[in-house]
Amino acid sequence: MAEYKQKDGSFTLWKNKYKEDGDKKPDYTGNGMVNGKKQQFSLWINEDDNGDRYLSGQFKDPYKKKDSPF
C-alpha cells in the first residue's frame, strides 16, 4: 500500500478524544500542509449569543519536545 502524502493547502482533522465538557481543548485536531510546510490544526465548535453555531480554528508549527533536561 502506498504511503499517504498530504497535499499542499489541505488538512485532516479527527475528533479530540481527550476533550471533556467545559474544558477549552479543541473539538477537533489534526495536521496539514500550508505552503509546503507541515502545520498542526485545531478546530472549535462555538455558539454565538443568538444560539447559532459556528466553527473557529487555528494552525501553527507542530509541537516539538524540548531537548532540555530541566
NUNUZA-953369 format. One record per residue (C-alpha): residue number from 1; residue in one letter; x, y, z. Coordinates in steps of 0.02 Angstrom, whole numbers, plus 50000, padded with zeros to 5 digits. Layout:
# NUNUZA-953369
(rec NUM; 'a'; (X; Y; Z))
...
//
This chain:
# NUNUZA-953369
(rec 1; 'm'; (50000; 50000; 50000))
(rec 2; 'a'; (50067; 50172; 49954))
(rec 3; 'e'; (50107; 50297; 50091))
(rec 4; 'y'; (49985; 50444; 50101))
(rec 5; 'k'; (50062; 50612; 50059))
(rec 6; 'q'; (49973; 50770; 50120))
(rec 7; 'k'; (49935; 50889; 49977))
(rec 8; 'd'; (49982; 51072; 49996))
(rec 9; 'g'; (49834; 51177; 50051))
(rec 10; 's'; (49744; 51031; 50133))
(rec 11; 'f'; (49719; 50965; 50309))
(rec 12; 't'; (49642; 50819; 50401))
(rec 13; 'l'; (49551; 50830; 50568))
(rec 14; 'w'; (49500; 50699; 50696))
(rec 15; 'k'; (49382; 50714; 50843))
(rec 16; 'n'; (49481; 50754; 51001))
(rec 17; 'k'; (49455; 50603; 51114))
(rec 18; 'y'; (49536; 50696; 51261))
(rec 19; 'k'; (49410; 50840; 51264))
(rec 20; 'e'; (49293; 50844; 51413))
(rec 21; 'd'; (49137; 50951; 51439))
(rec 22; 'g'; (49182; 51127; 51491))
(rec 23; 'd'; (49367; 51124; 51451))
(rec 24; 'k'; (49449; 51235; 51320))
(rec 25; 'k'; (49532; 51097; 51219))
(rec 26; 'p'; (49490; 51095; 51033))
(rec 27; 'd'; (49346; 50987; 50975))
(rec 28; 'y'; (49449; 50925; 50827))
(rec 29; 't'; (49637; 50916; 50797))
(rec 30; 'g'; (49743; 50864; 50651))
(rec 31; 'n'; (49879; 50911; 50530))
(rec 32; 'g'; (49900; 50983; 50358))
(rec 33; 'm'; (50015; 51067; 50235))
(rec 34; 'v'; (50025; 51257; 50209))
(rec 35; 'n'; (50145; 51324; 50078))
(rec 36; 'g'; (50243; 51161; 50083))
(rec 37; 'k'; (50262; 51165; 50272))
(rec 38; 'k'; (50182; 51041; 50394))
(rec 39; 'q'; (50062; 51126; 50516))
(rec 40; 'q'; (49960; 51072; 50668))
(rec 41; 'f'; (49773; 51116; 50657))
(rec 42; 's'; (49643; 51143; 50795))
(rec 43; 'l'; (49456; 51174; 50774))
(rec 44; 'w'; (49323; 51226; 50900))
(rec 45; 'i'; (49133; 51218; 50884))
(rec 46; 'n'; (49062; 51378; 50960))
(rec 47; 'e'; (48894; 51460; 50985))
(rec 48; 'd'; (48857; 51647; 50970))
(rec 49; 'd'; (48737; 51749; 51077))
(rec 50; 'n'; (48592; 51705; 50960))
(rec 51; 'g'; (48622; 51519; 50980))
(rec 52; 'd'; (48694; 51498; 50805))
(rec 53; 'r'; (48838; 51375; 50796))
(rec 54; 'y'; (48999; 51417; 50704))
(rec 55; 'l'; (49175; 51346; 50684))
(rec 56; 's'; (49338; 51431; 50729))
(rec 57; 'g'; (49513; 51366; 50712))
(rec 58; 'q'; (49697; 51396; 50704))
(rec 59; 'f'; (49854; 51318; 50633))
(rec 60; 'k'; (50032; 51329; 50695))
(rec 61; 'd'; (50201; 51244; 50682))
(rec 62; 'p'; (50196; 51067; 50752))
(rec 63; 'y'; (50240; 51045; 50935))
(rec 64; 'k'; (50422; 50997; 50962))
(rec 65; 'k'; (50480; 50924; 51126))
(rec 66; 'k'; (50624; 51021; 51202))
(rec 67; 'd'; (50787; 50926; 51224))
(rec 68; 's'; (50824; 51015; 51389))
(rec 69; 'p'; (50850; 50900; 51540))
(rec 70; 'f'; (50759; 51027; 51652))
//
